[in-house]
């Protein structure tokens, strides 16, 4: 059998020549690869790297010339759409504003700054550039086109409106009228934003988003405006209810709103003149001082008493100040006004039911306290022949005093009971007289005071106080032709006829009431002197009617001494 020679599995060595051949192949491949990489890199000496964006355009592997053509083409067809309020739009075309490309070497510079051999890393890493000098427009053409935009031509009502304060609404007050956005554009802002959009070759521009519209200067939530409305509402929501007895006067926002003003700086204030005028109107309506009073006399006859100052009188200055402060602080309340002086009661009879009634014609006096007749008597009033007639009118007792001395130019007369009510005219005892009433006053009267029998003066003094009304009047037809001695005894005047009036009859038949034991009245009005005076141990001197000797008294003529038609006639 033929034996085959067994083959060896051991690899044969390539030898030196084999190794050289393999190594040469790898090196050749590397060289080829390097050459190819370099060749690709060289191509990026003329074109931009991959993933390169310039001004939003993909210029990958584009040459400078190609980029310029892209830009030029884009500019030729460029138009900008303006998105305006209200959904309207307008277009600005590049050709209309002279838009053109400007190549100043920046593209070339960007390309020259590339490192060609680093092209491989840009396959994964993008790069972006913004060049602002590649395009330009004609400024004159641009201004003409922008100025001619329809959005710049608006009506007055399309302008932005500031938030404002509404008119006063009764029961509601004031409210803020919201600010309103308009369609008025800021021309300079509009041009600036359009220019930026054109230079960036943006296709659209929302004018609202870039803030090109003029906003209201005063927004709805403006702190100053909110504060102003709050102040105004505080004023008009104030209600002041005045009490005038059974009658009420309500001051509400309907009136106060007319007093609310705003000064040049926008500050809210309350017009003081309006407040004063309102208080003046209150005084004109509700003051009773210095106004005629309809009075039912003790004889049942009605008389109108004019003259004198008795009654309610508002202190207008003080009340205006207090009212203004109440409104400013929003302090609603029910109140009486500040008075300079007060009457006894509100209503037709402001003198109440405690008063002195003096019938100057009948020369008869009555004193009522709480509606009850305390005393009545004849008296002697001012000397008519000398012009010293006691004036009619409604007055308030000023004060009362014991043991005073009445002093004039030619006399000094001590009295036990002194009760002035009209300046230096007052009620007092007249111990020196033995008769009262009738027509004594016409030729033998006083210097103007009411001379009373001592017992009557004492009774009145003990039951009266400061502020009590003293009502003096004339009542034709009630003349008395009889006199009395103050104790109830009547004496008929010579040649006298029978009394023709109820007053005369009463005076002739009814003696003066004896003093009561009631305690003296001490109540006093606001402006009156104290209602009682301490009993004086030393007589006081009172200057009574010091001018009567020089000039005629009230109600009489200086030239003739004859009686005029005085107050209450």
C-alpha positions as a printed NumPy array, in Angstrom:
array([[   0.   ,    0.   ,    0.   ],
       [   1.297,    3.404,   -0.991],
       [   1.883,    5.765,    1.961],
       [   0.94 ,    9.322,    1.591],
       [   3.054,   12.007,    3.152],
       [   1.161,   13.763,    5.853],
       [   0.71 ,   17.55 ,    5.312],
       [   1.733,   19.879,    8.057],
       [  -0.991,   22.247,    9.478],
       [   1.578,   24.882,   10.444],
       [   1.209,   28.264,    8.569],
       [   3.971,   29.312,    6.501],
       [   5.641,   32.586,    7.267],
       [   5.07 ,   35.47 ,    4.801],
       [   8.506,   36.461,    5.1  ],
       [   9.868,   39.91 ,    4.898],
       [   8.517,   40.553,    1.487],
       [   4.992,   39.53 ,    2.525],
       [   4.934,   41.844,    5.52 ],
       [   6.084,   44.684,    3.418],
       [   3.291,   44.095,    1.026],
       [   0.569,   44.144,    3.741],
       [   1.937,   47.197,    5.463],
       [   2.094,   48.987,    2.211],
       [  -1.591,   48.295,    1.581],
       [  -2.705,   49.741,    4.95 ],
       [  -0.609,   52.802,    4.493],
       [  -1.967,   53.271,    1.026],
       [  -5.508,   53.06 ,    2.352],
       [  -4.731,   55.599,    5.059],
       [  -3.156,   57.87 ,    2.606],
       [  -6.103,   57.588,    0.323],
       [  -8.455,   58.342,    3.208],
       [  -6.385,   61.297,    4.305],
       [  -6.197,   62.564,    0.797],
       [  -9.93 ,   62.219,    0.408],
       [ -10.566,   64.052,    3.744],
       [  -8.219,   66.81 ,    2.706],
       [  -9.862,   67.055,   -0.656],
       [ -13.279,   67.4  ,    0.971],
       [ -11.844,   69.978,    3.336],
       [ -10.47 ,   71.926,    0.413],
       [ -13.98 ,   72.145,   -0.994],
       [ -15.056,   74.05 ,    2.144],
       [ -12.658,   76.76 ,    1.238],
       [ -15.292,   77.841,   -1.261],
       [ -18.525,   76.768,    0.392],
       [ -19.976,   76.978,    3.89 ],
       [ -19.856,   74.06 ,    6.276],
       [ -22.842,   71.768,    6.584],
       [ -25.608,   72.948,    8.922],
       [ -24.656,   76.582,    8.526],
       [ -27.484,   79.138,    8.819],
       [ -27.063,   82.818,    8.002],
       [ -29.909,   85.198,    8.871],
       [ -32.31 ,   82.272,    8.997],
       [ -31.277,   80.825,    5.599],
       [ -29.692,   77.382,    5.272],
       [ -26.481,   78.029,    3.355],
       [ -24.94 ,   74.548,    3.809],
       [ -22.427,   73.806,    1.065],
       [ -23.34 ,   77.09 ,   -0.635],
       [ -20.738,   79.389,   -2.026],
       [ -20.736,   83.119,   -1.299],
       [ -22.134,   83.779,   -4.75 ],
       [ -24.899,   81.256,   -4.25 ],
       [ -25.797,   82.817,   -0.889],
       [ -25.863,   86.239,   -2.502],
       [ -28.208,   84.953,   -5.172],
       [ -30.43 ,   83.417,   -2.489],
       [ -30.538,   86.715,   -0.637],
       [ -31.222,   88.706,   -3.79 ],
       [ -33.998,   86.34 ,   -4.805],
       [ -35.522,   86.554,   -1.355],
       [ -35.394,   90.351,   -1.424],
       [ -36.964,   90.592,   -4.868],
       [ -40.042,   88.717,   -3.682],
       [ -40.067,   90.094,   -0.12 ],
       [ -43.206,   91.47 ,    1.481],
       [ -44.058,   92.172,    5.097],
       [ -47.602,   91.534,    6.333],
       [ -48.745,   93.771,    9.206],
       [ -51.211,   92.151,   11.617],
       [ -53.366,   94.977,   13.018],
       [ -56.026,   95.281,   15.706],
       [ -59.478,   94.336,   14.586],
       [ -58.195,   91.572,   12.327],
       [ -57.119,   93.81 ,    9.435],
       [ -53.846,   93.402,    7.577],
       [ -51.638,   95.5  ,    5.319],
       [ -48.58 ,   94.637,    3.196],
       [ -45.306,   96.392,    2.612],
       [ -43.437,   95.146,   -0.477],
       [ -39.67 ,   95.221,   -0.626],
       [ -39.628,   96.79 ,   -4.081],
       [ -41.847,   99.656,   -2.833],
       [ -39.307,  100.705,   -0.228],
       [ -36.269,  100.204,   -2.479],
       [ -35.135,   97.082,   -0.668],
       [ -31.855,   95.707,   -2.022],
       [ -28.965,   93.506,   -1.005],
       [ -25.776,   95.029,    0.32 ],
       [ -22.686,   92.824,    0.202],
       [ -19.894,   94.373,    2.182],
       [ -17.57 ,   91.401,    2.458],
       [ -19.033,   89.872,    5.592],
       [ -20.056,   86.718,    3.778],
       [ -16.561,   86.372,    2.463],
       [ -15.17 ,   86.978,    5.954],
       [ -17.365,   84.266,    7.422],
       [ -16.226,   81.844,    4.78 ],
       [ -12.601,   82.834,    5.228],
       [ -12.808,   82.185,    8.958],
       [ -13.775,   78.562,    8.347],
       [ -11.073,   75.934,    9.04 ],
       [ -11.609,   73.486,    6.169],
       [  -9.969,   70.514,    7.884],
       [ -12.491,   70.764,   10.758],
       [ -15.412,   70.165,    8.401],
       [ -16.2  ,   66.745,    9.821],
       [ -17.321,   68.003,   13.227],
       [ -19.83 ,   70.339,   11.56 ],
       [ -21.653,   67.318,   10.222],
       [ -23.124,   67.041,   13.69 ],
       [ -22.68 ,   70.559,   15.111],
       [ -24.761,   73.35 ,   13.471],
       [ -23.653,   76.982,   13.394],
       [ -25.723,   80.122,   12.905],
       [ -24.817,   83.703,   12.037],
       [ -26.753,   86.978,   11.983],
       [ -25.511,   89.626,    9.607],
       [ -27.403,   92.902,    9.695],
       [ -25.813,   94.735,    6.842],
       [ -26.742,   92.499,    3.978],
       [ -29.811,   94.485,    2.927],
       [ -30.872,   98.095,    2.869],
       [ -33.863,  100.22 ,    1.837],
       [ -34.443,  103.721,    0.591],
       [ -35.349,  105.823,    3.645],
       [ -37.5  ,  108.286,    1.722],
       [ -39.46 ,  105.505,    0.05 ],
       [ -39.751,  103.72 ,    3.378],
       [ -41.159,  106.833,    5.13 ],
       [ -43.627,  107.442,    2.314],
       [ -44.942,  103.893,    2.419],
       [ -45.199,  103.751,    6.219],
       [ -46.798,  107.18 ,    6.516],
       [ -49.372,  106.121,    3.963],
       [ -50.506,  103.05 ,    5.895],
       [ -54.256,  102.937,    6.545],
       [ -53.686,  101.936,   10.166],
       [ -52.34 ,  105.425,   10.852],
       [ -55.55 ,  107.04 ,    9.675],
       [ -58.141,  106.632,   12.459],
       [ -61.16 ,  108.488,   13.772],
       [ -61.201,  110.19 ,   17.144],
       [ -63.375,  107.494,   18.663],
       [ -60.779,  104.88 ,   17.705],
       [ -58.177,  106.43 ,   19.984],
       [ -57.307,  104.901,   23.324],
       [ -59.504,  106.158,   26.14 ],
       [ -58.272,  106.665,   29.681],
       [ -60.157,  105.159,   32.586],
       [ -62.392,  107.838,   34.068],
       [ -65.026,  108.464,   36.714],
       [ -68.666,  108.109,   35.815],
       [ -71.306,  110.731,   36.485],
       [ -73.082,  110.492,   39.817],
       [ -75.947,  108.017,   39.873],
       [ -78.529,  108.481,   42.605],
       [ -78.338,  105.694,   45.145],
       [ -75.177,  104.253,   43.589],
       [ -72.584,  106.997,   43.631],
       [ -69.606,  107.003,   41.279],
       [ -67.925,  104.183,   39.367],
       [ -64.744,  103.796,   37.318],
       [ -65.352,  103.731,   33.595],
       [ -62.781,  101.186,   32.305],
       [ -59.912,  102.244,   30.066],
       [ -60.367,  101.364,   26.403],
       [ -57.639,  100.207,   24.025],
       [ -57.801,  102.049,   20.755],
       [ -56.291,  101.701,   17.304],
       [ -54.009,  104.701,   17.488],
       [ -50.392,  103.811,   16.724],
       [ -47.221,  105.431,   17.893],
       [ -45.707,  106.488,   14.526],
       [ -42.103,  106.331,   15.717],
       [ -42.577,  102.959,   17.358],
       [ -44.317,  101.665,   14.232],
       [ -41.47 ,  102.732,   11.946],
       [ -38.864,  101.217,   14.232],
       [ -40.594,   97.839,   14.424],
       [ -41.269,   97.712,   10.676],
       [ -37.639,   98.557,    9.968],
       [ -36.426,   95.773,   12.259],
       [ -38.777,   93.276,   10.624],
       [ -37.663,   94.267,    7.116],
       [ -33.994,   94.041,    7.973],
       [ -34.634,   90.541,    9.351],
       [ -36.759,   89.737,    6.285],
       [ -39.587,   88.646,    8.584],
       [ -42.739,   87.754,    6.725],
       [ -45.168,   89.04 ,    9.414],
       [ -45.302,   91.676,   12.131],
       [ -47.997,   91.708,   14.815],
       [ -48.322,   95.343,   15.832],
       [ -50.038,   94.474,   19.114],
       [ -47.288,   92.083,   20.174],
       [ -44.508,   94.599,   19.583],
       [ -46.376,   97.329,   21.525],
       [ -46.826,   99.715,   18.632],
       [ -50.24 ,  100.911,   19.828],
       [ -50.689,  103.857,   22.171],
       [ -51.964,  102.585,   25.511],
       [ -54.353,  104.527,   27.782],
       [ -52.406,  106.806,   30.105],
       [ -54.798,  106.045,   32.961],
       [ -55.511,  102.317,   33.298],
       [ -58.629,  100.978,   34.97 ],
       [ -56.74 ,  100.002,   38.116],
       [ -54.853,  103.296,   38.421],
       [ -54.279,  103.783,   42.197],
       [ -54.931,  107.511,   42.039],
       [ -58.206,  107.015,   40.225],
       [ -59.34 ,  104.29 ,   42.612],
       [ -58.554,  106.508,   45.602],
       [ -60.387,  109.414,   44.022],
       [ -63.555,  107.394,   43.457],
       [ -63.428,  106.068,   47.004],
       [ -63.208,  109.607,   48.375],
       [ -66.068,  110.841,   46.213],
       [ -68.273,  107.917,   47.233],
       [ -67.489,  108.541,   50.888],
       [ -68.816,  112.079,   50.446],
       [ -71.995,  111.208,   48.553],
       [ -72.83 ,  108.198,   50.717],
       [ -73.108,  110.501,   53.721],
       [ -76.633,  111.295,   54.849],
       [ -77.315,  114.142,   57.271],
       [ -80.832,  114.368,   58.692],
       [ -81.657,  117.689,   60.326],
       [ -84.324,  117.771,   62.997],
       [ -86.453,  120.908,   63.16 ],
       [ -89.112,  119.767,   65.573],
       [ -91.639,  117.655,   63.709],
       [ -90.036,  118.604,   60.403],
       [ -86.962,  116.882,   59.012],
       [ -84.59 ,  118.002,   56.306],
       [ -82.497,  115.257,   54.69 ],
       [ -79.211,  116.059,   52.988],
       [ -78.187,  113.172,   50.726],
       [ -75.763,  112.372,   47.937],
       [ -78.153,  113.851,   45.373],
       [ -77.242,  117.275,   46.752],
       [ -73.732,  116.58 ,   48.03 ],
       [ -72.663,  115.289,   44.595],
       [ -73.081,  118.833,   43.282],
       [ -70.552,  120.04 ,   45.842],
       [ -67.827,  117.502,   44.93 ],
       [ -65.117,  119.184,   42.861],
       [ -61.662,  118.354,   41.499],
       [ -58.805,  120.845,   41.486],
       [ -56.165,  121.327,   38.801],
       [ -53.98 ,  118.618,   40.321],
       [ -56.835,  116.111,   40.238],
       [ -57.452,  116.152,   43.983],
       [ -61.052,  115.795,   45.184],
       [ -62.428,  118.474,   47.491],
       [ -65.726,  119.656,   48.91 ],
       [ -66.736,  123.09 ,   47.679],
       [ -66.989,  125.163,   50.858],
       [ -69.121,  127.856,   49.237],
       [ -71.738,  125.27 ,   48.293],
       [ -71.809,  123.999,   51.87 ],
       [ -72.155,  127.541,   53.199],
       [ -74.917,  128.322,   50.721],
       [ -76.811,  125.224,   51.852],
       [ -76.566,  126.223,   55.505],
       [ -77.636,  129.75 ,   54.566],
       [ -80.708,  128.26 ,   52.892],
       [ -81.43 ,  126.226,   56.034],
       [ -81.231,  129.389,   58.089],
       [ -83.523,  131.254,   55.703],
       [ -86.09 ,  128.468,   55.958],
       [ -85.884,  127.437,   59.602],
       [ -84.627,  130.486,   61.504],
       [ -87.422,  132.197,   63.433],
       [ -85.406,  135.029,   64.971],
       [ -86.211,  138.468,   63.566],
       [ -89.281,  137.043,   61.83 ],
       [ -92.874,  138.065,   62.461],
       [ -94.776,  135.863,   64.89 ],
       [ -98.481,  135.197,   64.745],
       [ -99.682,  135.376,   68.321],
       [-103.056,  134.735,   69.929],
       [-103.377,  137.231,   72.762],
       [-104.938,  136.61 ,   76.158],
       [-108.049,  138.425,   74.91 ],
       [-108.375,  135.836,   72.124],
       [-107.444,  138.257,   69.371],
       [-104.681,  137.518,   66.888],
       [-101.801,  139.863,   66.341],
       [ -98.629,  139.759,   64.253],
       [ -95.589,  140.665,   66.308],
       [ -92.722,  142.096,   64.316],
       [ -89.394,  143.313,   65.56 ],
       [ -87.175,  141.81 ,   68.188],
       [ -84.715,  138.969,   67.93 ],
       [ -86.374,  136.117,   69.77 ],
       [ -86.308,  132.679,   68.185],
       [ -84.027,  130.155,   66.57 ],
       [ -80.965,  131.425,   64.765],
       [ -78.434,  129.05 ,   63.179],
       [ -74.763,  129.808,   63.634],
       [ -74.103,  129.546,   59.919],
       [ -70.314,  129.649,   60.035],
       [ -70.002,  127.01 ,   62.756],
       [ -72.637,  124.764,   61.198],
       [ -71.014,  124.972,   57.743],
       [ -67.678,  123.91 ,   59.274],
       [ -69.23 ,  120.981,   61.136],
       [ -71.301,  119.883,   58.15 ],
       [ -68.279,  119.918,   55.836],
       [ -66.283,  117.819,   58.304],
       [ -69.105,  115.288,   58.648],
       [ -69.232,  114.871,   54.876],
       [ -65.458,  114.584,   54.53 ],
       [ -65.354,  111.842,   57.157],
       [ -68.486,  110.12 ,   55.849],
       [ -70.17 ,  110.49 ,   59.245],
       [ -73.91 ,  110.09 ,   58.596],
       [ -76.107,  111.212,   61.47 ],
       [ -79.3  ,  112.802,   62.716],
       [ -78.581,  116.228,   64.159],
       [ -79.662,  119.709,   65.014],
       [ -77.634,  122.547,   63.561],
       [ -75.339,  124.666,   65.686],
       [ -77.459,  127.568,   66.966],
       [ -76.438,  131.064,   67.968],
       [ -79.676,  131.247,   69.88 ],
       [ -82.674,  129.012,   70.366],
       [ -86.38 ,  129.416,   70.839],
       [ -88.462,  127.507,   73.325],
       [ -89.909,  125.095,   70.771],
       [ -90.15 ,  124.356,   67.102],
       [ -93.304,  124.97 ,   65.133],
       [ -95.505,  128.019,   64.753],
       [ -95.138,  128.943,   68.459],
       [ -91.386,  129.102,   68.876],
       [ -91.955,  130.989,   72.146],
       [ -93.514,  127.891,   73.728],
       [ -95.99 ,  128.152,   76.589],
       [ -93.854,  130.042,   79.088],
       [ -93.667,  133.725,   78.205],
       [ -94.365,  137.297,   79.193],
       [ -97.154,  138.915,   77.17 ],
       [ -97.117,  142.714,   77.086],
       [-100.035,  144.561,   75.473],
       [ -98.589,  148.041,   75.003],
       [-101.931,  149.414,   73.88 ],
       [-103.897,  148.126,   76.869],
       [-100.906,  148.677,   79.195],
       [-101.507,  145.198,   80.559],
       [ -99.044,  142.351,   81.214],
       [ -99.525,  138.581,   81.57 ],
       [ -96.98 ,  136.002,   82.612],
       [ -97.619,  132.368,   81.659],
       [ -95.527,  129.503,   82.941],
       [ -96.031,  126.088,   81.35 ],
       [ -99.294,  127.39 ,   79.958],
       [-100.611,  128.509,   83.336],
       [-101.266,  132.176,   84.049],
       [ -99.027,  133.109,   86.961],
       [ -99.781,  136.798,   87.188],
       [-101.303,  139.676,   85.235],
       [-101.341,  143.373,   85.941],
       [-101.484,  146.889,   84.561],
       [ -98.133,  148.6  ,   83.973],
       [ -96.655,  151.861,   82.707],
       [ -94.398,  151.77 ,   79.618],
       [ -92.184,  154.355,   77.936],
       [ -93.192,  158.018,   77.77 ],
       [ -94.733,  158.459,   74.344],
       [ -94.71 ,  162.29 ,   74.445],
       [ -90.945,  162.34 ,   74.882],
       [ -90.237,  159.711,   72.249],
       [ -89.378,  157.013,   74.76 ],
       [ -92.074,  154.56 ,   73.673],
       [ -91.366,  150.962,   74.531],
       [ -90.757,  149.16 ,   71.218],
       [ -92.903,  146.218,   70.208],
       [ -91.239,  142.922,   69.323],
       [ -90.359,  139.444,   70.524],
       [ -87.352,  139.328,   72.843],
       [ -85.631,  136.956,   75.257],
       [ -85.071,  137.895,   78.868],
       [ -81.374,  138.696,   79.099],
       [ -80.943,  138.014,   82.821],
       [ -82.506,  138.946,   86.131],
       [ -80.951,  140.769,   89.071],
       [ -81.913,  141.818,   92.583],
       [ -81.271,  145.27 ,   93.986],
       [ -80.035,  147.096,   90.902],
       [ -79.754,  150.835,   90.382],
       [ -81.042,  152.131,   87.057],
       [ -78.973,  155.087,   85.955],
       [ -79.535,  157.625,   83.227],
       [ -78.115,  161.059,   82.5  ],
       [ -80.366,  162.802,   84.999],
       [ -81.418,  160.024,   87.342],
       [ -80.388,  157.137,   89.553],
       [ -83.219,  154.84 ,   90.517],
       [ -82.833,  151.809,   92.785],
       [ -85.138,  148.874,   92.085],
       [ -85.624,  145.546,   93.843],
       [ -86.266,  143.428,   90.746],
       [ -84.478,  144.107,   87.464],
       [ -85.256,  141.954,   84.386],
       [ -83.877,  143.425,   81.105],
       [ -85.026,  141.974,   77.76 ],
       [ -84.232,  144.547,   75.054],
       [ -80.88 ,  146.128,   75.663],
       [ -81.398,  148.398,   78.685],
       [ -85.159,  148.108,   78.475],
       [ -86.574,  145.727,   81.03 ],
       [ -89.203,  144.834,   83.589],
       [ -88.819,  146.25 ,   87.092],
       [ -90.746,  147.328,   90.16 ],
       [ -91.784,  150.987,   90.439],
       [ -92.389,  151.729,   94.137],
       [ -92.714,  155.414,   93.338],
       [ -95.908,  154.909,   91.339],
       [ -99.307,  154.622,   92.951],
       [-101.269,  153.898,   89.774],
       [-100.634,  151.841,   86.632],
       [-102.303,  151.284,   83.261],
       [-104.695,  153.545,   81.381],
       [-102.973,  156.302,   79.425],
       [-100.348,  157.256,   81.999],
       [ -97.582,  156.243,   79.594],
       [ -98.525,  158.863,   77.051],
       [ -97.278,  161.805,   79.096],
       [ -95.883,  160.361,   82.326],
       [ -94.331,  157.114,   81.193],
       [ -90.914,  155.658,   81.84 ],
       [ -87.694,  155.957,   79.887],
       [ -88.796,  152.819,   78.014],
       [ -88.948,  150.178,   80.743],
       [ -92.06 ,  148.359,   81.903],
       [ -92.896,  149.787,   85.348],
       [ -94.663,  147.181,   87.474],
       [ -96.328,  147.106,   90.837],
       [ -93.719,  145.731,   93.301],
       [ -95.716,  142.604,   94.13 ],
       [ -96.156,  141.787,   90.437],
       [ -92.47 ,  142.378,   89.724],
       [ -91.591,  140.067,   92.62 ],
       [ -93.887,  137.298,   91.365],
       [ -92.498,  137.46 ,   87.852],
       [ -88.922,  137.629,   89.131],
       [ -89.373,  134.508,   91.238],
       [ -90.832,  132.519,   88.358],
       [ -88.802,  133.642,   85.358],
       [ -85.338,  132.918,   84.043],
       [ -82.979,  134.098,   81.336],
       [ -84.119,  133.264,   77.825],
       [ -87.867,  133.353,   78.575],
       [ -89.718,  135.113,   75.706],
       [ -91.053,  138.601,   76.257],
       [ -93.707,  139.401,   73.643],
       [ -94.547,  143.078,   73.247],
       [ -97.269,  144.205,   70.856],
       [ -99.765,  146.901,   69.973],
       [-103.385,  145.962,   69.541],
       [-105.682,  148.815,   68.504],
       [-109.085,  148.656,   70.142],
       [-107.792,  147.362,   73.47 ],
       [-107.066,  150.789,   74.981],
       [-107.936,  151.039,   78.687],
       [-109.352,  154.185,   80.248],
       [-108.891,  153.003,   83.796],
       [-105.876,  152.659,   86.029],
       [-105.089,  150.474,   89.009],
       [-102.901,  150.787,   92.073],
       [-101.309,  147.391,   91.66 ],
       [-103.451,  145.868,   94.405],
       [-106.454,  145.292,   92.197],
       [-108.201,  148.589,   92.941],
       [-109.235,  150.415,   89.77 ],
       [-109.54 ,  154.157,   89.392],
       [-111.473,  155.722,   86.558],
       [-109.576,  158.295,   84.567],
       [-111.202,  161.748,   84.394],
       [-113.635,  161.938,   81.556],
       [-113.09 ,  158.292,   80.932],
       [-115.578,  156.191,   79.061],
       [-116.344,  152.576,   79.852],
       [-113.702,  150.103,   78.586],
       [-114.472,  148.876,   75.114],
       [-112.339,  145.733,   75.131],
       [-112.073,  142.523,   76.982],
       [-108.627,  143.531,   78.092],
       [-109.939,  146.751,   79.59 ],
       [-112.714,  144.941,   81.412],
       [-110.339,  142.349,   82.75 ],
       [-107.937,  145.002,   83.957],
       [-110.761,  146.835,   85.701],
       [-112.238,  143.85 ,   87.487],
       [-109.422,  141.376,   88.116],
       [-106.776,  142.208,   90.726],
       [-103.161,  141.315,   90.112],
       [-102.315,  137.79 ,   91.145],
       [-100.376,  137.547,   94.357],
       [ -96.828,  136.18 ,   94.114],
       [ -96.667,  132.418,   94.048],
       [ -94.354,  130.213,   96.013],
       [ -93.055,  128.432,   92.921],
       [ -89.299,  128.269,   92.646],
       [ -87.757,  130.762,   90.172],
       [ -87.204,  129.407,   86.675],
       [ -83.5  ,  128.912,   86.002],
       [ -83.514,  127.426,   82.501],
       [ -81.591,  129.522,   79.99 ],
       [ -81.006,  129.404,   76.226],
       [ -77.567,  128.813,   74.846],
       [ -76.656,  132.44 ,   74.334],
       [ -78.454,  133.912,   77.341],
       [ -76.895,  135.029,   80.56 ],
       [ -77.394,  132.872,   83.655],
       [ -81.073,  132.54 ,   84.514],
       [ -80.698,  133.552,   88.105],
       [ -78.506,  136.085,   89.756],
       [ -77.37 ,  135.809,   93.348],
       [ -79.182,  138.075,   95.698],
       [ -77.132,  141.237,   95.957],
       [ -76.339,  142.57 ,   99.409],
       [ -75.175,  145.834,   97.922],
       [ -77.335,  147.608,   95.293],
       [ -75.994,  147.352,   91.746],
       [ -75.973,  150.365,   89.44 ],
       [ -77.354,  149.704,   85.962],
       [ -77.027,  152.28 ,   83.192],
       [ -80.581,  152.35 ,   81.875],
       [ -81.339,  154.191,   78.641],
       [ -78.475,  156.694,   78.912],
       [ -79.231,  158.191,   75.515],
       [ -82.938,  158.856,   75.902],
       [ -82.333,  162.426,   77.065],
       [ -80.416,  163.214,   73.887],
       [ -82.558,  161.593,   71.217],
       [ -86.018,  160.257,   70.654],
       [ -86.575,  156.654,   71.655],
       [ -87.796,  153.829,   69.423],
       [ -91.173,  154.31 ,   67.774],
       [ -91.289,  158.07 ,   68.068],
       [ -90.334,  161.008,   65.871],
       [ -87.447,  163.175,   66.964],
       [ -88.926,  166.292,   65.459],
       [ -92.443,  166.206,   66.864],
       [ -92.319,  163.652,   69.639],
       [ -95.475,  162.152,   68.203],
       [ -95.858,  158.396,   68.123],
       [ -95.016,  156.675,   64.875],
       [ -96.47 ,  153.394,   63.679],
       [ -93.951,  151.2  ,   65.437],
       [ -93.335,  147.456,   65.223],
       [ -96.417,  145.338,   65.728],
       [ -98.855,  147.992,   64.581]])
